[in-house]
Amino acid sequence: MINVIAGRYAEALFQVGEESNSTTKLYEELNAVVEALQSSKELDGAFKSPLVGKAEKKQILEKVFGAHVSANLNNFLKIMIDKDRMSAINAVKKSYKELLNEKNNVIEGIAITAVAMSQDELKKLEEKLSSKYNKNVTLQNKVDESILGGVLVRLGNEEIDGTVKTRLSNMKNQLSQVIS
């Protein structure tokens, strides 16, 4: 349910960004607001608390973010306060990022390796995947020593598994079928 709500709010904000030619700037501002809320439990609690009135929340919004965000985002956040949707701000940010990536033909993914990849290796992998998918692929490298070697790439709902752990598991299954 919250994803549907977040998607609608993200689409509305994205349309505002399209009209004002500021989709990327709005995302950066929205991301800064979400990071500020995540770093301050008191601030986050104030925006999500039913005990704090909407007028008080708007005053807090003006004091904390007023000078740091555009009028478009400021008005958007006030609407979220009026509709008691501030608890969905993180999901709105995620949905907005997906819309921005779609507009810019970008796929974000994760490359999981046993040891950290160098920037050069990561760029080469991004280039290969970009040509395969005909999109701009950006990867974040995460280290998981349990995969032993190779790389596991996750792009959206797709997974490319080239890990030693999986290969050994497949060989084990094949051997157990031959033996039994």
N, C-alpha and C positions, 0 to 999 in steps of 0.2 A: 504493500500500500504506500509506504513512504517513498519508494522508488518512482511510483507513478506521479505522486505529488512533486517530488524533486525534479522529475523530468519536465513537468509542465512549467514549473518556475524557471528552470534552466532554459527552456525554449523561449520563454517570454523575455528573459534577460538577454539571450542570444539575439533575438530579433531587435531589441533596443540597440545592441552593439552593432548589428548589421546596418541599421538605419544611420547610426552616428559614425560608422566606420571605425569602431573601437573594440572589436571583439577580443583581441589579445590584451589590450589595456584593461578591460573589464575583468578578464580572467585573472590577471596579475593582482588587481585590487581585491577581488573576491578571495583569492588564495591568501593574501596578506591578512584579510579579516579572519578567515578560518584559522590561520596559524596563530593569530593573536588570541582568539577564543580558546584554542587548544592549549596555549601556554599559560593562560590565566583561568584557573578554576572559578575564581570569584566572578570574573566578567562573564564567563560562559554560564555560570549558574544564574546570574542576574537576568540574562536574556531568556533563559529557559524556565525560570521560576514563575509559577502562576501568582505568587504573592507580590511580585513587582508589577505595578500597573504599566499599561502600554505607554502612557505619557512619560513615565519615568524611564522606560526602556529607550524611548526616542531621545530623551535628554542625554542619557548615557551614550547613545549612538553618536549624537552630535559632539559631545565632549571628547570621546575617545577617537572616533574615526572621521569626524566632520571635515577636518582640513586635509586628510590623507586620501580620501576617496572622491571620485567624481560625483556630480549631482545625480547622474543616472543610477549609480550603485547605491548612493545614499537613499534615493527615493525607493529603489527596489527593496532595500533592507527595511525601510519603514513599512512597506506593504507586507513584508514577511512578519513584522512585529504585529501589525493590525490583524493579520490572519492567524496569529499564533503558530507560525511555521518555522521559527528560529531553530527549533530542534532538528530541522531537516537541512540546515545550512551546509553541512559536510556532504550530504548526498547531492545537494544542488550543485556544489562545486564539482563533484565527480561527473555528474551528468553534463554540466557545461563543458568540462574538459573533453568529454567524448564528442560533443557537437563541434568544438573547436578543432579537434583532431580530424574529424570527418571533413570539415571545410578545407583544411590544409593538407588533406590526403596523407595523414600521418597515422602510423600504427605504433603504439608503444608496447614494449615487451620486456621480458626478463630473460637474461642468459644466466643459467645456474651452472657453475663450474666447481671443481674440487679445489682449485687455487684461483686467486684473483687474476683476471685477464688484464693485459696491458691496454692502454688506450688505443694503440695501433691495432691490436687483435680485435678489439671491440668494434672499431671503425670498419675493419675489413668484413667482419661478420654482418654488420649493419648494411654495408654496400651489397653483399651477396643476397641478403634477404630482401633488400629494397628492389633489386632487379627481378627477383623471383616473384614478388607480390605486386610489383608495379606501383609501389607506394613508398613514402619515406619512412623507413623503419628506424626507431630510436630504441636502444636497449639499455637496460640497467643491469649491471653485473652483481649477482649475489653468489656468495661462497657457501657450498654445502659439501663438506668433506666426505659424506656418506656415499656420494655418487662415484667415488674412486677416481674417475677421469672422464674425459669427454665433455660434452656440453648438452644441457637440456634447455631448449628455447620455448618460452610460452609467449604466444602472440594472440591476445584475445582469447578465443575458445580453442585455439589450435595449439598443439604441442608437438615439437620436433625433438625426439629423444635419441641422442647419440651418446649415451653414457655407458661407461664400462659396467656399471651395476646392472643395467637392463640387459646388456649383452650376456653377462654371466648368468643372469636369471633365465634368459631364453635358452642358453646352452644347457643349463641344469634341467629345465623342463624337457628338452629334446632328449637328453641322456636318460632321464627317468622313464620316458615313453619307450625308448629302445630296450632298456633293461627289463621293464615289466611286461 
